[in-house]
Amino acid sequence: MALSPTTRGALFSTAIRSLLVVAAFLSFPTLVEDISPLIFLKDGALSDEVRLGLTGSFLPGVSLLFGALFSYTISLLVNRQIKIEEIVNAEVSALLAILLHMEDYFRYSPVALEAAMEAAWRHTDTLIFQSRYQEILLLVQDDPLEDLMRLIIAVDDEVLASDAHRNKSGVHRDSLGYLRGVSSDLLKLRTTRLSSEGRVLPPVHFGILVILASMLLFGFTLASAQPPTVDGPVAAAFESRVLFTLLLFSFSLLLEFALDLTNPFVGRYKVRRTTTTAIMVKIRSEIVAVMGRQHMKDFDVMFNIQKRRTLRDFKRETGMTLPSDNQIQPLP
């Protein structure tokens, strides 16, 4: 029985953590012995200046810096995650509201109705399967929301003033005004979402966290060293080995948590998919109900071919491959 990608990822992560714990526990005595000359004098006595510096200023100062920076990092990333989740929910809700009015709005224009439904399908495809970089590239080439809005505003207000045209086409001023307003809001929501997704912390930020954590581990290792025996190496207490292992394991979990939050659509702490995915399924079900399953299946094949061609042309022209991490994962 084949394991799911989620299960394989969990097993791999568990194996890496187990190896890290074992390596930290076994290597601690060697680390203590290698760095002991920094704290012990030639006669084996402990340097008072080094000891006071470690316990009095170095470890407390670095701990304070690490705690403050990590707290700021998590607060920033969690707030960004919450904002993106709210924007995505509002975005798909606005798209659903437009879709529910679309069949009546284009009742007497099958060509425009088909184009509008296909534009809505393309936008849901982008939300589900494309990364932010791919979405930006695809919207520059062929923006589905722009196409959808152009279809809505294509109706001339002066023509709509005619009662005969209104009765013939079934298009009403109130529907036109509503759809224009909601489609404009949809464009703003997408722009805000892409802007929020782009506010990522630079790699140097996490590099500083790693350096501070390493300094804390280094200081703890120095402070844990015991005076060497007459004919033996520097000793390391068993309790210190356990504490060192727990510290290293804790720092790795904290940094993994922070890195996980940098991508709002991937990982354990990704945008919750319950509300968003339910609305997405509703949107696609409505489109299939109106246009037919086979029609949308054929369109989806053609759209994916065009999408891959666009990304391939970008790679050929720039020599770059855009990240392809999924955004909102569909329900299984």
C-alpha positions as CSV (number, residue, x, y, z in Angstrom):
1,M,0.0,0.0,0.0
2,A,1.5,3.3,-1.1
3,L,1.9,6.0,1.5
4,S,0.4,9.4,0.9
5,P,2.7,12.4,0.4
6,T,1.7,13.7,3.9
7,T,2.5,10.5,5.6
8,R,5.9,10.2,3.8
9,G,6.7,13.8,4.8
10,A,5.8,13.1,8.4
11,L,7.9,9.9,8.5
12,F,10.9,11.7,6.9
13,S,10.6,14.6,9.3
14,T,10.5,12.2,12.3
15,A,13.5,10.3,11.0
16,I,15.5,13.5,10.7
17,R,14.6,14.7,14.2
18,S,15.5,11.3,15.6
19,L,18.9,11.4,13.9
20,L,19.4,15.0,15.2
21,V,18.7,13.9,18.8
22,V,21.0,10.9,18.6
23,A,23.8,12.9,17.0
24,A,23.5,15.7,19.6
25,F,23.6,13.2,22.5
26,L,26.5,11.3,21.2
27,S,28.6,14.3,20.1
28,F,28.3,16.4,23.2
29,P,31.3,14.9,25.1
30,T,33.5,15.4,22.0
31,L,32.3,19.0,21.7
32,V,33.1,19.7,25.4
33,E,36.6,18.2,25.0
34,D,37.3,20.2,21.9
35,I,36.3,23.6,23.3
36,S,37.5,23.1,26.8
37,P,40.8,25.0,26.2
38,L,38.7,28.2,25.9
39,I,37.6,28.0,29.5
40,F,40.1,25.9,31.4
41,L,43.7,27.1,32.3
42,K,46.7,24.9,31.7
43,D,46.6,23.5,35.2
44,G,42.9,22.5,34.8
45,A,41.5,25.4,36.9
46,L,38.5,27.2,35.7
47,S,39.0,30.7,34.4
48,D,36.9,33.0,36.6
49,E,36.7,35.7,33.9
50,V,35.3,33.3,31.4
51,R,32.9,31.8,33.8
52,L,31.6,35.2,34.9
53,G,31.3,36.4,31.4
54,L,29.3,33.3,30.4
55,T,26.9,33.3,33.2
56,G,26.7,37.0,33.9
57,S,26.4,38.6,30.5
58,F,26.9,36.3,27.5
59,L,24.2,33.7,28.0
60,P,21.5,36.1,29.4
61,G,22.2,38.7,26.7
62,V,22.1,36.2,23.8
63,S,19.0,34.6,25.3
64,L,17.2,38.0,25.4
65,L,18.2,38.8,21.8
66,F,17.0,35.4,20.6
67,G,13.7,35.5,22.5
68,A,12.9,39.0,21.3
69,L,13.8,38.3,17.7
70,F,11.9,35.0,17.6
71,S,8.9,36.5,19.3
72,Y,8.8,39.3,16.7
73,T,9.2,36.8,13.9
74,I,6.4,34.6,15.0
75,S,4.1,37.5,15.7
76,L,4.8,39.0,12.2
77,L,4.3,35.7,10.4
78,V,1.1,34.7,12.3
79,N,-0.5,38.0,11.7
80,R,0.4,37.7,8.0
81,Q,-1.1,34.2,7.9
82,I,-4.4,35.4,9.5
83,K,-4.6,38.3,7.1
84,I,-4.0,36.2,4.0
85,E,-6.6,33.6,5.2
86,E,-9.2,36.4,5.7
87,I,-8.4,37.9,2.2
88,V,-8.6,34.5,0.5
89,N,-12.0,33.7,2.1
90,A,-13.3,37.2,1.0
91,E,-11.9,36.7,-2.5
92,V,-13.5,33.3,-3.2
93,S,-16.8,34.6,-1.6
94,A,-16.8,37.5,-4.0
95,L,-16.1,35.2,-6.9
96,L,-19.0,33.0,-5.9
97,A,-21.3,36.0,-5.6
98,I,-20.4,37.0,-9.2
99,L,-20.9,33.5,-10.4
100,L,-24.4,33.2,-8.9
101,H,-25.5,36.3,-10.9
102,M,-23.7,35.4,-14.0
103,E,-26.2,32.9,-15.5
104,D,-29.0,35.4,-15.2
105,Y,-26.8,38.3,-16.3
106,F,-25.8,36.7,-19.6
107,R,-29.0,34.7,-20.1
108,Y,-29.3,35.9,-23.7
109,S,-25.6,35.9,-24.5
110,P,-24.4,32.3,-24.5
111,V,-20.9,33.2,-25.9
112,A,-20.3,35.8,-23.1
113,L,-21.7,33.3,-20.5
114,E,-19.2,30.7,-21.6
115,A,-16.3,33.1,-21.6
116,A,-17.3,34.3,-18.1
117,M,-17.5,30.8,-16.7
118,E,-14.2,29.8,-18.2
119,A,-12.6,32.9,-16.7
120,A,-13.9,32.0,-13.3
121,W,-12.6,28.5,-13.7
122,R,-9.1,29.7,-14.7
123,H,-9.0,31.9,-11.6
124,T,-9.9,29.0,-9.3
125,D,-7.3,26.9,-11.0
126,T,-4.7,29.6,-10.3
127,L,-5.7,29.7,-6.6
128,I,-5.5,25.9,-6.2
129,F,-2.5,24.9,-8.2
130,Q,-0.2,27.9,-8.8
131,S,2.4,29.7,-6.7
132,R,2.4,33.4,-6.2
133,Y,5.2,33.8,-8.8
134,Q,3.3,31.7,-11.4
135,E,0.1,33.6,-10.7
136,I,1.8,36.9,-11.3
137,L,3.3,35.7,-14.6
138,L,0.0,34.2,-15.8
139,L,-2.1,37.2,-14.9
140,V,0.4,39.4,-16.9
141,Q,-0.1,37.1,-19.9
142,D,-3.8,36.4,-19.6
143,D,-5.6,37.7,-16.5
144,P,-8.9,35.8,-15.9
145,L,-10.3,38.5,-13.6
146,E,-9.6,41.2,-16.2
147,D,-11.4,39.1,-18.8
148,L,-14.3,38.6,-16.4
149,M,-14.5,42.3,-15.6
150,R,-14.3,43.3,-19.3
151,L,-17.3,41.0,-20.0
152,I,-19.3,42.7,-17.3
153,I,-18.5,46.3,-18.3
154,A,-19.0,45.6,-22.0
155,V,-22.7,46.4,-21.7
156,D,-23.4,50.0,-22.7
157,D,-25.3,52.0,-20.0
158,E,-27.1,54.0,-22.7
159,V,-28.4,50.8,-24.4
160,L,-29.5,49.5,-21.0
161,A,-31.7,52.6,-20.6
162,S,-34.0,51.2,-23.3
163,D,-36.9,49.2,-21.9
164,A,-37.0,47.2,-25.1
165,H,-33.4,46.1,-24.8
166,R,-33.8,45.4,-21.1
167,N,-36.8,43.1,-21.8
168,K,-35.0,41.4,-24.6
169,S,-31.6,40.8,-22.9
170,G,-32.7,40.3,-19.4
171,V,-29.9,42.5,-18.1
172,H,-30.9,44.9,-15.4
173,R,-29.2,48.1,-14.1
174,D,-29.1,46.8,-10.6
175,S,-27.4,43.6,-11.6
176,L,-24.9,45.5,-13.7
177,G,-24.1,47.9,-10.8
178,Y,-23.8,45.0,-8.4
179,L,-21.5,43.0,-10.6
180,R,-19.3,46.0,-11.4
181,G,-18.9,46.7,-7.7
182,V,-18.2,43.1,-6.7
183,S,-15.8,42.5,-9.6
184,S,-13.9,45.7,-8.7
185,D,-13.7,44.5,-5.0
186,L,-12.4,41.1,-6.3
187,L,-9.6,42.7,-8.2
188,K,-8.6,44.7,-5.0
189,L,-8.7,41.6,-2.9
190,R,-6.5,39.7,-5.2
191,T,-4.0,42.6,-5.3
192,T,-4.0,42.8,-1.5
193,R,-3.5,39.0,-1.2
194,L,-0.5,39.0,-3.6
195,S,1.0,42.0,-1.8
196,S,0.6,40.2,1.6
197,E,2.1,37.0,0.2
198,G,5.1,39.0,-1.0
199,R,5.9,40.3,2.5
200,V,8.3,37.6,3.3
201,L,11.2,37.8,5.7
202,P,14.7,37.7,4.0
203,P,16.9,34.7,4.5
204,V,19.3,36.8,6.6
205,H,16.6,37.1,9.2
206,F,16.5,33.4,9.8
207,G,20.3,33.3,9.5
208,I,20.5,35.6,12.5
209,L,18.2,33.3,14.5
210,V,20.4,30.3,13.7
211,I,23.5,32.2,14.7
212,L,21.9,33.3,18.0
213,A,20.8,29.7,18.7
214,S,24.3,28.4,17.9
215,M,25.8,31.0,20.3
216,L,23.5,29.8,23.1
217,L,24.4,26.2,22.5
218,F,28.1,27.1,22.4
219,G,27.8,29.0,25.7
220,F,25.9,26.2,27.4
221,T,28.5,23.7,26.2
222,L,31.3,25.8,27.7
223,A,29.5,26.3,31.0
224,S,28.7,22.6,31.2
225,A,32.4,21.5,31.0
226,Q,33.9,20.0,34.2
227,P,37.5,20.2,35.2
228,P,39.7,17.5,33.5
229,T,41.1,14.7,35.6
230,V,44.8,14.1,36.0
231,D,45.1,11.6,33.2
232,G,41.7,11.9,31.6
233,P,39.9,14.3,29.3
234,V,37.5,17.0,30.2
235,A,34.4,15.4,31.7
236,A,30.8,16.1,30.7
237,A,27.9,15.3,33.1
238,F,25.2,13.0,31.8
239,E,22.6,15.7,32.8
240,S,24.4,18.2,30.6
241,R,24.3,15.9,27.7
242,V,20.5,15.5,28.1
243,L,20.0,19.2,28.4
244,F,22.1,20.0,25.4
245,T,20.1,17.5,23.3
246,L,16.8,19.0,24.5
247,L,18.1,22.5,23.7
248,L,19.2,21.6,20.2
249,F,15.9,19.7,19.6
250,S,13.9,22.7,20.9
251,F,15.8,25.2,18.7
252,S,15.3,23.1,15.7
253,L,11.5,22.8,16.3
254,L,11.3,26.6,16.8
255,L,13.2,27.4,13.6
256,E,11.1,24.8,11.7
257,F,7.9,26.4,13.0
258,A,9.1,29.9,11.9
259,L,10.1,28.6,8.4
260,D,6.8,26.8,8.1
261,L,4.9,30.0,8.5
262,T,6.8,31.8,5.7
263,N,4.7,29.9,3.1
264,P,1.1,30.4,4.0
265,F,-0.3,27.7,1.7
266,V,2.1,24.8,2.5
267,G,3.1,23.0,5.7
268,R,1.5,22.2,9.0
269,Y,0.4,25.8,9.7
270,K,-0.9,26.6,6.2
271,V,-4.1,28.6,5.6
272,R,-7.0,26.6,6.9
273,R,-8.7,25.0,3.9
274,T,-12.2,24.3,5.3
275,T,-14.1,27.4,4.4
276,T,-12.0,28.4,1.4
277,T,-12.0,24.9,-0.2
278,A,-15.8,24.5,0.5
279,I,-16.5,27.7,-1.4
280,M,-14.0,26.7,-4.1
281,V,-15.8,23.3,-4.6
282,K,-19.1,25.2,-4.7
283,I,-17.8,27.5,-7.4
284,R,-16.5,24.7,-9.6
285,S,-19.7,22.7,-9.1
286,E,-21.8,25.7,-10.3
287,I,-19.6,26.1,-13.3
288,V,-19.9,22.4,-14.2
289,A,-23.6,22.5,-13.7
290,V,-24.0,25.4,-16.1
291,M,-21.4,24.5,-18.8
292,G,-21.5,20.7,-18.5
293,R,-18.8,18.3,-17.2
294,Q,-17.4,17.3,-20.6
295,H,-17.1,20.9,-21.7
296,M,-15.1,22.0,-18.6
297,K,-13.0,18.8,-18.8
298,D,-12.0,19.7,-22.4
299,F,-11.4,23.3,-21.5
300,D,-9.3,22.4,-18.4
301,V,-7.0,20.2,-20.6
302,M,-6.5,23.1,-23.1
303,F,-6.0,25.6,-20.4
304,N,-3.3,23.5,-18.7
305,I,-1.5,23.0,-22.0
306,Q,-1.5,26.8,-22.5
307,K,-0.3,27.3,-18.9
308,R,2.6,24.9,-19.2
309,R,3.6,26.6,-22.5
310,T,3.6,30.0,-20.8
311,L,5.8,28.7,-18.0
312,R,8.1,26.9,-20.4
313,D,8.5,30.1,-22.6
314,F,9.3,32.0,-19.4
315,K,12.0,29.5,-18.5
316,R,13.5,29.5,-22.0
317,E,13.6,33.3,-22.1
318,T,14.9,33.9,-18.6
319,G,16.7,30.7,-17.7
320,M,14.6,30.6,-14.4
321,T,12.1,28.1,-13.1
322,L,9.4,29.6,-11.0
323,P,8.5,27.8,-7.7
324,S,5.5,25.4,-8.1
325,D,4.4,24.9,-4.6
326,N,0.6,24.5,-4.4
327,Q,-1.5,27.1,-2.8
328,I,-5.0,26.1,-1.5
329,Q,-5.0,22.3,-1.4
330,P,-8.3,20.8,-2.7
331,L,-10.2,18.4,-0.5
332,P,-9.3,14.7,-1.1
